[in-house]
């Protein structure tokens, strides 16, 4: 039985993107791949205890995250991904 070929990483996720000013306050201003960007964002959320205690799918915004979340004080994980995409330049 032949081995399955290793899955190739998604090229779109590997390509560095440039965070805008609001997002740079959290992840830094150097270009990052989307995967690295997401990891840094989650590190920030966990370090600052911003994941909602009652509903783990919700992220509470602090002063730095509010501009990234377009002024919302709480977003879902899925909403966060969409909002963050609006703050990067490919």
Biopython code that builds the backbone (N, CA, C, O; Angstrom):
import numpy as np
from Bio.PDB.StructureBuilder import StructureBuilder

atoms = [
    (1, "UNK", "N", (0.847, -1.187, 0.000)),
    (1, "UNK", "CA", (0.000, 0.000, 0.000)),
    (1, "UNK", "C", (0.891, 1.249, 0.000)),
    (1, "UNK", "O", (1.703, 1.417, 0.910)),
    (2, "UNK", "N", (0.756, 2.122, -0.998)),
    (2, "UNK", "CA", (1.640, 3.299, -1.054)),
    (2, "UNK", "C", (1.309, 4.311, 0.042)),
    (2, "UNK", "O", (0.155, 4.481, 0.438)),
    (3, "UNK", "N", (2.371, 4.981, 0.519)),
    (3, "UNK", "CA", (2.173, 6.014, 1.532)),
    (3, "UNK", "C", (1.501, 7.221, 0.909)),
    (3, "UNK", "O", (1.731, 7.541, -0.257)),
    (4, "UNK", "N", (0.668, 7.891, 1.694)),
    (4, "UNK", "CA", (0.046, 9.126, 1.213)),
    (4, "UNK", "C", (1.104, 10.220, 1.159)),
    (4, "UNK", "O", (1.926, 10.315, 2.071)),
    (5, "UNK", "N", (1.108, 11.043, 0.121)),
    (5, "UNK", "CA", (2.097, 12.127, 0.082)),
    (5, "UNK", "C", (1.834, 13.124, 1.216)),
    (5, "UNK", "O", (0.690, 13.338, 1.617)),
    (6, "UNK", "N", (2.902, 13.720, 1.717)),
    (6, "UNK", "CA", (2.762, 14.709, 2.789)),
    (6, "UNK", "C", (1.949, 15.880, 2.269)),
    (6, "UNK", "O", (2.095, 16.286, 1.116)),
    (7, "UNK", "N", (1.102, 16.414, 3.113)),
    (7, "UNK", "CA", (0.274, 17.549, 2.713)),
    (7, "UNK", "C", (1.124, 18.788, 2.540)),
    (7, "UNK", "O", (1.917, 19.136, 3.415)),
    (8, "UNK", "N", (0.957, 19.452, 1.412)),
    (8, "UNK", "CA", (1.723, 20.674, 1.175)),
    (8, "UNK", "C", (1.076, 21.825, 1.929)),
    (8, "UNK", "O", (-0.151, 21.926, 1.951)),
    (9, "UNK", "N", (1.874, 22.704, 2.554)),
    (9, "UNK", "CA", (1.273, 23.846, 3.231)),
    (9, "UNK", "C", (0.606, 24.767, 2.215)),
    (9, "UNK", "O", (1.071, 24.896, 1.082)),
    (10, "UNK", "N", (-0.465, 25.394, 2.619)),
    (10, "UNK", "CA", (-1.196, 26.309, 1.749)),
    (10, "UNK", "C", (-0.325, 27.538, 1.479)),
    (10, "UNK", "O", (0.048, 28.257, 2.406)),
    (11, "UNK", "N", (-0.006, 27.771, 0.214)),
    (11, "UNK", "CA", (0.883, 28.879, -0.161)),
    (11, "UNK", "C", (0.333, 30.230, 0.280)),
    (11, "UNK", "O", (1.098, 31.120, 0.653)),
    (12, "UNK", "N", (-0.983, 30.390, 0.239)),
    (12, "UNK", "CA", (-1.597, 31.666, 0.642)),
    (12, "UNK", "C", (-1.371, 31.938, 2.126)),
    (12, "UNK", "O", (-1.237, 33.090, 2.537)),
    (13, "UNK", "N", (-1.329, 30.877, 2.928)),
    (13, "UNK", "CA", (-1.116, 31.052, 4.367)),
    (13, "UNK", "C", (0.353, 31.281, 4.695)),
    (13, "UNK", "O", (0.674, 31.811, 5.759)),
    (14, "UNK", "N", (1.246, 30.889, 3.794)),
    (14, "UNK", "CA", (2.679, 31.021, 4.033)),
    (14, "UNK", "C", (3.218, 32.383, 3.595)),
    (14, "UNK", "O", (4.251, 32.834, 4.090)),
    (15, "UNK", "N", (2.511, 33.037, 2.663)),
    (15, "UNK", "CA", (2.976, 34.308, 2.120)),
    (15, "UNK", "C", (2.908, 35.401, 3.188)),
    (15, "UNK", "O", (1.868, 35.573, 3.824)),
    (16, "UNK", "N", (3.997, 36.140, 3.393)),
    (16, "UNK", "CA", (3.965, 37.187, 4.425)),
    (16, "UNK", "C", (2.962, 38.297, 4.089)),
    (16, "UNK", "O", (2.834, 38.715, 2.938)),
    (17, "UNK", "N", (2.270, 38.751, 5.106)),
    (17, "UNK", "CA", (1.348, 39.885, 4.976)),
    (17, "UNK", "C", (1.827, 40.990, 5.911)),
    (17, "UNK", "O", (2.480, 40.720, 6.919)),
    (18, "UNK", "N", (1.501, 42.221, 5.575)),
    (18, "UNK", "CA", (1.939, 43.385, 6.356)),
    (18, "UNK", "C", (0.791, 43.857, 7.252)),
    (18, "UNK", "O", (-0.234, 44.313, 6.745)),
    (19, "UNK", "N", (0.950, 43.752, 8.584)),
    (19, "UNK", "CA", (-0.106, 44.257, 9.473)),
    (19, "UNK", "C", (-0.184, 45.779, 9.404)),
    (19, "UNK", "O", (0.838, 46.451, 9.267)),
    (20, "UNK", "N", (-1.406, 46.327, 9.501)),
    (20, "UNK", "CA", (-1.556, 47.784, 9.524)),
    (20, "UNK", "C", (-1.213, 48.313, 10.918)),
    (20, "UNK", "O", (-0.802, 47.554, 11.796)),
    (21, "UNK", "N", (-1.385, 49.613, 11.108)),
    (21, "UNK", "CA", (-0.977, 50.259, 12.362)),
    (21, "UNK", "C", (-1.684, 49.671, 13.588)),
    (21, "UNK", "O", (-1.050, 49.418, 14.612)),
    (22, "UNK", "N", (-2.996, 49.455, 13.479)),
    (22, "UNK", "CA", (-3.770, 48.930, 14.616)),
    (22, "UNK", "C", (-3.305, 47.527, 15.002)),
    (22, "UNK", "O", (-3.143, 47.226, 16.185)),
    (23, "UNK", "N", (-3.093, 46.677, 14.007)),
    (23, "UNK", "CA", (-2.676, 45.299, 14.269)),
    (23, "UNK", "C", (-1.207, 45.226, 14.697)),
    (23, "UNK", "O", (-0.824, 44.352, 15.475)),
    (24, "UNK", "N", (-0.394, 46.147, 14.186)),
    (24, "UNK", "CA", (1.032, 46.196, 14.550)),
    (24, "UNK", "C", (1.239, 46.401, 16.044)),
    (24, "UNK", "O", (2.234, 45.939, 16.603)),
    (25, "UNK", "N", (0.308, 47.088, 16.692)),
    (25, "UNK", "CA", (0.403, 47.332, 18.134)),
    (25, "UNK", "C", (0.384, 46.012, 18.911)),
    (25, "UNK", "O", (0.861, 45.946, 20.044)),
    (26, "UNK", "N", (-0.165, 44.972, 18.299)),
    (26, "UNK", "CA", (-0.296, 43.679, 18.966)),
    (26, "UNK", "C", (0.745, 42.670, 18.478)),
    (26, "UNK", "O", (1.378, 41.995, 19.290)),
    (27, "UNK", "N", (0.929, 42.562, 17.160)),
    (27, "UNK", "CA", (1.794, 41.513, 16.606)),
    (27, "UNK", "C", (3.150, 42.016, 16.112)),
    (27, "UNK", "O", (3.990, 41.218, 15.696)),
    (28, "UNK", "N", (3.369, 43.328, 16.154)),
    (28, "UNK", "CA", (4.621, 43.883, 15.638)),
    (28, "UNK", "C", (4.433, 44.351, 14.201)),
    (28, "UNK", "O", (3.449, 44.003, 13.549)),
    (29, "UNK", "N", (5.379, 45.140, 13.718)),
    (29, "UNK", "CA", (5.195, 45.765, 12.411)),
    (29, "UNK", "C", (5.888, 45.036, 11.261)),
    (29, "UNK", "O", (5.810, 45.480, 10.116)),
    (30, "UNK", "N", (6.570, 43.914, 11.554)),
    (30, "UNK", "CA", (7.242, 43.185, 10.475)),
    (30, "UNK", "C", (6.253, 42.271, 9.759)),
    (30, "UNK", "O", (5.324, 41.760, 10.385)),
    (31, "UNK", "N", (6.439, 42.058, 8.455)),
    (31, "UNK", "CA", (5.542, 41.150, 7.729)),
    (31, "UNK", "C", (5.611, 39.727, 8.302)),
    (31, "UNK", "O", (6.689, 39.222, 8.615)),
    (32, "UNK", "N", (4.449, 39.099, 8.429)),
    (32, "UNK", "CA", (4.344, 37.749, 8.984)),
    (32, "UNK", "C", (3.449, 36.909, 8.086)),
    (32, "UNK", "O", (2.608, 37.447, 7.366)),
    (33, "UNK", "N", (3.629, 35.576, 8.127)),
    (33, "UNK", "CA", (2.681, 34.712, 7.425)),
    (33, "UNK", "C", (1.381, 34.746, 8.233)),
    (33, "UNK", "O", (1.393, 35.095, 9.414)),
    (34, "UNK", "N", (0.283, 34.392, 7.611)),
    (34, "UNK", "CA", (-1.004, 34.414, 8.326)),
    (34, "UNK", "C", (-0.980, 33.481, 9.535)),
    (34, "UNK", "O", (-1.581, 33.775, 10.569)),
    (35, "UNK", "N", (-0.279, 32.354, 9.394)),
    (35, "UNK", "CA", (-0.163, 31.410, 10.508)),
    (35, "UNK", "C", (0.555, 32.022, 11.694)),
    (35, "UNK", "O", (0.107, 31.888, 12.833)),
    (36, "UNK", "N", (1.676, 32.698, 11.430)),
    (36, "UNK", "CA", (2.435, 33.356, 12.507)),
    (36, "UNK", "C", (1.613, 34.480, 13.130)),
    (36, "UNK", "O", (1.613, 34.669, 14.346)),
    (37, "UNK", "N", (0.919, 35.215, 12.277)),
    (37, "UNK", "CA", (0.097, 36.330, 12.740)),
    (37, "UNK", "C", (-0.985, 35.824, 13.699)),
    (37, "UNK", "O", (-1.200, 36.398, 14.766)),
    (38, "UNK", "N", (-1.656, 34.751, 13.307)),
    (38, "UNK", "CA", (-2.702, 34.163, 14.146)),
    (38, "UNK", "C", (-2.121, 33.671, 15.465)),
    (38, "UNK", "O", (-2.723, 33.860, 16.521)),
    (39, "UNK", "N", (-0.941, 33.037, 15.405)),
    (39, "UNK", "CA", (-0.297, 32.537, 16.624)),
    (39, "UNK", "C", (0.025, 33.691, 17.578)),
    (39, "UNK", "O", (-0.241, 33.600, 18.776)),
    (40, "UNK", "N", (0.603, 34.782, 17.042)),
    (40, "UNK", "CA", (0.937, 35.934, 17.883)),
    (40, "UNK", "C", (-0.320, 36.571, 18.484)),
    (40, "UNK", "O", (-0.320, 37.004, 19.636)),
    (41, "UNK", "N", (-1.374, 36.618, 17.696)),
    (41, "UNK", "CA", (-2.641, 37.185, 18.174)),
    (41, "UNK", "C", (-3.183, 36.343, 19.331)),
    (41, "UNK", "O", (-3.623, 36.887, 20.343)),
    (42, "UNK", "N", (-3.151, 35.011, 19.180)),
    (42, "UNK", "CA", (-3.622, 34.125, 20.251)),
    (42, "UNK", "C", (-2.732, 34.201, 21.481)),
    (42, "UNK", "O", (-3.219, 34.147, 22.610)),
    (43, "UNK", "N", (-1.420, 34.327, 21.264)),
    (43, "UNK", "CA", (-0.505, 34.482, 22.411)),
    (43, "UNK", "C", (-0.897, 35.723, 23.205)),
    (43, "UNK", "O", (-0.921, 35.697, 24.436)),
    (44, "UNK", "N", (-1.203, 36.807, 22.502)),
    (44, "UNK", "CA", (-1.600, 38.068, 23.134)),
    (44, "UNK", "C", (-2.922, 37.896, 23.898)),
    (44, "UNK", "O", (-3.060, 38.350, 25.033)),
    (45, "UNK", "N", (-3.887, 37.232, 23.251)),
    (45, "UNK", "CA", (-5.209, 37.019, 23.871)),
    (45, "UNK", "C", (-5.061, 36.192, 25.155)),
    (45, "UNK", "O", (-5.663, 36.515, 26.179)),
    (46, "UNK", "N", (-4.259, 35.129, 25.092)),
    (46, "UNK", "CA", (-4.075, 34.266, 26.269)),
    (46, "UNK", "C", (-3.294, 34.977, 27.376)),
    (46, "UNK", "O", (-3.644, 34.885, 28.552)),
    (47, "UNK", "N", (-2.223, 35.691, 26.983)),
    (47, "UNK", "CA", (-1.389, 36.396, 27.963)),
    (47, "UNK", "C", (-2.210, 37.422, 28.752)),
    (47, "UNK", "O", (-1.992, 37.620, 29.947)),
    (48, "UNK", "N", (-3.156, 38.068, 28.067)),
    (48, "UNK", "CA", (-3.961, 39.108, 28.695)),
    (48, "UNK", "C", (-5.332, 38.624, 29.182)),
    (48, "UNK", "O", (-6.160, 39.431, 29.602)),
    (49, "UNK", "N", (-5.570, 37.312, 29.125)),
    (49, "UNK", "CA", (-6.822, 36.735, 29.616)),
    (49, "UNK", "C", (-8.051, 37.302, 28.932)),
    (49, "UNK", "O", (-9.034, 37.625, 29.598)),
    (50, "UNK", "N", (-8.011, 37.429, 27.604)),
    (50, "UNK", "CA", (-9.117, 38.066, 26.883)),
    (50, "UNK", "C", (-10.148, 37.084, 26.343)),
    (50, "UNK", "O", (-11.160, 37.497, 25.775)),
    (51, "UNK", "N", (-9.900, 35.792, 26.514)),
    (51, "UNK", "CA", (-10.899, 34.810, 26.088)),
    (51, "UNK", "C", (-12.006, 34.801, 27.133)),
    (51, "UNK", "O", (-11.734, 34.717, 28.331)),
    (52, "UNK", "N", (-13.255, 34.888, 26.681)),
    (52, "UNK", "CA", (-14.388, 34.977, 27.602)),
    (52, "UNK", "C", (-14.477, 33.707, 28.467)),
    (52, "UNK", "O", (-14.394, 32.592, 27.952)),
    (53, "UNK", "N", (-14.643, 33.887, 29.769)),
    (53, "UNK", "CA", (-14.669, 32.752, 30.697)),
    (53, "UNK", "C", (-15.922, 31.880, 30.508)),
    (53, "UNK", "O", (-15.841, 30.655, 30.593)),
    (54, "UNK", "N", (-17.074, 32.508, 30.253)),
    (54, "UNK", "CA", (-18.319, 31.759, 30.087)),
    (54, "UNK", "C", (-18.399, 31.079, 28.717)),
    (54, "UNK", "O", (-18.756, 29.905, 28.618)),
    (55, "UNK", "N", (-18.065, 31.829, 27.668)),
    (55, "UNK", "CA", (-18.142, 31.294, 26.309)),
    (55, "UNK", "C", (-16.772, 31.424, 25.659)),
    (55, "UNK", "O", (-16.396, 32.496, 25.185)),
    (56, "UNK", "N", (-16.035, 30.326, 25.642)),
    (56, "UNK", "CA", (-14.642, 30.332, 25.162)),
    (56, "UNK", "C", (-14.512, 30.742, 23.692)),
    (56, "UNK", "O", (-13.414, 31.061, 23.236)),
    (57, "UNK", "N", (-15.623, 30.737, 22.948)),
    (57, "UNK", "CA", (-15.556, 31.143, 21.537)),
    (57, "UNK", "C", (-15.515, 32.652, 21.366)),
    (57, "UNK", "O", (-15.250, 33.153, 20.274)),
    (58, "UNK", "N", (-15.777, 33.370, 22.443)),
    (58, "UNK", "CA", (-15.776, 34.830, 22.373)),
    (58, "UNK", "C", (-14.463, 35.411, 22.872)),
    (58, "UNK", "O", (-13.855, 34.909, 23.818)),
    (59, "UNK", "N", (-14.042, 36.483, 22.211)),
    (59, "UNK", "CA", (-12.820, 37.194, 22.589)),
    (59, "UNK", "C", (-13.229, 38.597, 23.029)),
    (59, "UNK", "O", (-13.910, 39.314, 22.296)),
    (60, "UNK", "N", (-12.806, 38.982, 24.236)),
    (60, "UNK", "CA", (-13.088, 40.330, 24.741)),
    (60, "UNK", "C", (-11.958, 41.254, 24.317)),
    (60, "UNK", "O", (-10.784, 40.907, 24.449)),
    (61, "UNK", "N", (-12.308, 42.417, 23.813)),
    (61, "UNK", "CA", (-11.287, 43.362, 23.333)),
    (61, "UNK", "C", (-10.776, 44.225, 24.467)),
    (61, "UNK", "O", (-11.549, 44.687, 25.307)),
    (62, "UNK", "N", (-9.457, 44.443, 24.488)),
    (62, "UNK", "CA", (-8.885, 45.451, 25.384)),
    (62, "UNK", "C", (-8.632, 46.692, 24.525)),
    (62, "UNK", "O", (-9.031, 46.729, 23.361)),
    (63, "UNK", "N", (-7.983, 47.691, 25.083)),
    (63, "UNK", "CA", (-7.766, 48.949, 24.350)),
    (63, "UNK", "C", (-7.009, 48.737, 23.041)),
    (63, "UNK", "O", (-7.289, 49.416, 22.053)),
    (64, "UNK", "N", (-6.047, 47.796, 23.020)),
    (64, "UNK", "CA", (-5.253, 47.554, 21.809)),
    (64, "UNK", "C", (-6.044, 46.777, 20.751)),
    (64, "UNK", "O", (-5.869, 47.003, 19.554)),
    (65, "UNK", "N", (-6.907, 45.868, 21.191)),
    (65, "UNK", "CA", (-7.658, 45.044, 20.241)),
    (65, "UNK", "C", (-8.891, 45.741, 19.670)),
    (65, "UNK", "O", (-9.338, 45.410, 18.572)),
    (66, "UNK", "N", (-9.439, 46.697, 20.406)),
    (66, "UNK", "CA", (-10.673, 47.346, 19.964)),
    (66, "UNK", "C", (-10.586, 47.929, 18.547)),
    (66, "UNK", "O", (-11.514, 47.743, 17.760)),
    (67, "UNK", "N", (-9.477, 48.642, 18.194)),
    (67, "UNK", "CA", (-9.392, 49.149, 16.813)),
    (67, "UNK", "C", (-9.345, 48.024, 15.767)),
    (67, "UNK", "O", (-9.861, 48.183, 14.661)),
    (68, "UNK", "N", (-8.731, 46.896, 16.116)),
    (68, "UNK", "CA", (-8.660, 45.749, 15.198)),
    (68, "UNK", "C", (-10.054, 45.141, 15.027)),
    (68, "UNK", "O", (-10.403, 44.671, 13.944)),
    (69, "UNK", "N", (-10.847, 45.154, 16.101)),
    (69, "UNK", "CA", (-12.206, 44.602, 16.070)),
    (69, "UNK", "C", (-13.235, 45.647, 15.619)),
    (69, "UNK", "O", (-14.432, 45.487, 15.858)),
    (70, "UNK", "N", (-12.766, 46.711, 14.972)),
    (70, "UNK", "CA", (-13.635, 47.787, 14.473)),
    (70, "UNK", "C", (-14.515, 48.389, 15.564)),
    (70, "UNK", "O", (-15.685, 48.693, 15.335)),
    (71, "UNK", "N", (-13.935, 48.556, 16.757)),
    (71, "UNK", "CA", (-14.635, 49.216, 17.856)),
    (71, "UNK", "C", (-15.522, 48.311, 18.690)),
    (71, "UNK", "O", (-16.096, 48.763, 19.681)),
    (72, "UNK", "N", (-15.651, 47.036, 18.312)),
    (72, "UNK", "CA", (-16.502, 46.112, 19.081)),
    (72, "UNK", "C", (-15.777, 45.697, 20.358)),
    (72, "UNK", "O", (-14.554, 45.559, 20.364)),
    (73, "UNK", "N", (-16.529, 45.501, 21.434)),
    (73, "UNK", "CA", (-15.900, 45.103, 22.689)),
    (73, "UNK", "C", (-15.801, 43.589, 22.824)),
    (73, "UNK", "O", (-15.054, 43.088, 23.664)),
    (74, "UNK", "N", (-16.557, 42.850, 21.991)),
    (74, "UNK", "CA", (-16.461, 41.388, 22.011)),
    (74, "UNK", "C", (-16.782, 40.844, 20.619)),
    (74, "UNK", "O", (-17.715, 41.305, 19.962)),
    (75, "UNK", "N", (-15.994, 39.856, 20.176)),
    (75, "UNK", "CA", (-16.245, 39.197, 18.895)),
    (75, "UNK", "C", (-16.077, 37.693, 19.067)),
    (75, "UNK", "O", (-15.458, 37.236, 20.028)),
    (76, "UNK", "N", (-16.636, 36.920, 18.124)),
    (76, "UNK", "CA", (-16.423, 35.469, 18.142)),
    (76, "UNK", "C", (-15.096, 35.189, 17.445)),
    (76, "UNK", "O", (-14.549, 36.052, 16.759)),
    (77, "UNK", "N", (-14.585, 33.970, 17.630)),
    (77, "UNK", "CA", (-13.324, 33.586, 16.982)),
    (77, "UNK", "C", (-13.428, 33.725, 15.465)),
    (77, "UNK", "O", (-12.487, 34.171, 14.808)),
    (78, "UNK", "N", (-14.587, 33.338, 14.913)),
    (78, "UNK", "CA", (-14.771, 33.383, 13.457)),
    (78, "UNK", "C", (-14.818, 34.820, 12.964)),
    (78, "UNK", "O", (-14.253, 35.151, 11.922)),
    (79, "UNK", "N", (-15.491, 35.660, 13.716)),
    (79, "UNK", "CA", (-15.571, 37.083, 13.389)),
    (79, "UNK", "C", (-14.176, 37.714, 13.466)),
    (79, "UNK", "O", (-13.817, 38.550, 12.637)),
    (80, "UNK", "N", (-13.398, 37.305, 14.470)),
    (80, "UNK", "CA", (-12.051, 37.839, 14.658)),
    (80, "UNK", "C", (-11.193, 37.590, 13.415)),
    (80, "UNK", "O", (-10.484, 38.486, 12.958)),
    (81, "UNK", "N", (-11.258, 36.381, 12.873)),
    (81, "UNK", "CA", (-10.470, 36.038, 11.685)),
    (81, "UNK", "C", (-10.816, 36.977, 10.535)),
    (81, "UNK", "O", (-9.929, 37.467, 9.837)),
    (82, "UNK", "N", (-12.106, 37.223, 10.343)),
    (82, "UNK", "CA", (-12.559, 38.102, 9.263)),
    (82, "UNK", "C", (-12.099, 39.544, 9.502)),
    (82, "UNK", "O", (-11.639, 40.212, 8.576)),
    (83, "UNK", "N", (-12.222, 40.018, 10.737)),
    (83, "UNK", "CA", (-11.830, 41.390, 11.061)),
    (83, "UNK", "C", (-10.318, 41.592, 10.916)),
    (83, "UNK", "O", (-9.873, 42.628, 10.423)),
    (84, "UNK", "N", (-9.539, 40.607, 11.344)),
    (84, "UNK", "CA", (-8.073, 40.706, 11.248)),
    (84, "UNK", "C", (-7.651, 40.776, 9.780)),
    (84, "UNK", "O", (-6.707, 41.490, 9.443)),
    (85, "UNK", "N", (-8.339, 40.044, 8.910)),
    (85, "UNK", "CA", (-8.013, 40.071, 7.474)),
    (85, "UNK", "C", (-8.115, 41.477, 6.889)),
    (85, "UNK", "O", (-7.414, 41.809, 5.933)),
    (86, "UNK", "N", (-8.980, 42.293, 7.460)),
    (86, "UNK", "CA", (-9.120, 43.666, 7.001)),
    (86, "UNK", "C", (-7.976, 44.576, 7.452)),
    (86, "UNK", "O", (-7.900, 45.730, 7.029)),
    (87, "UNK", "N", (-7.097, 44.068, 8.299)),
    (87, "UNK", "CA", (-5.988, 44.863, 8.834)),
    (87, "UNK", "C", (-4.625, 44.411, 8.316)),
    (87, "UNK", "O", (-3.590, 44.769, 8.879)),
    (88, "UNK", "N", (-4.631, 43.618, 7.233)),
    (88, "UNK", "CA", (-3.359, 43.194, 6.639)),
    (88, "UNK", "C", (-3.322, 43.522, 5.157)),
    (88, "UNK", "O", (-4.348, 43.527, 4.477)),
    (89, "UNK", "N", (-2.125, 43.796, 4.676)),
    (89, "UNK", "CA", (-1.916, 44.030, 3.250)),
    (89, "UNK", "C", (-1.042, 42.901, 2.722)),
    (89, "UNK", "O", (0.041, 42.643, 3.247)),
    (90, "UNK", "N", (-1.518, 42.236, 1.686)),
    (90, "UNK", "CA", (-0.778, 41.105, 1.109)),
    (90, "UNK", "C", (0.448, 41.579, 0.350)),
    (90, "UNK", "O", (1.188, 40.762, -0.201)),
]
sb = StructureBuilder()
sb.init_structure("model")
sb.init_model(0)
sb.init_chain("A")
sb.init_seg("    ")
for serial, (resi, resn, name, xyz) in enumerate(atoms, 1):
    if name == "N":
        sb.init_residue(resn, " ", resi, " ")
    sb.init_atom(name, np.array(xyz, "f"), 0.0, 1.0, " ", f" {name:<3s}", serial, name[0])
structure = sb.get_structure()
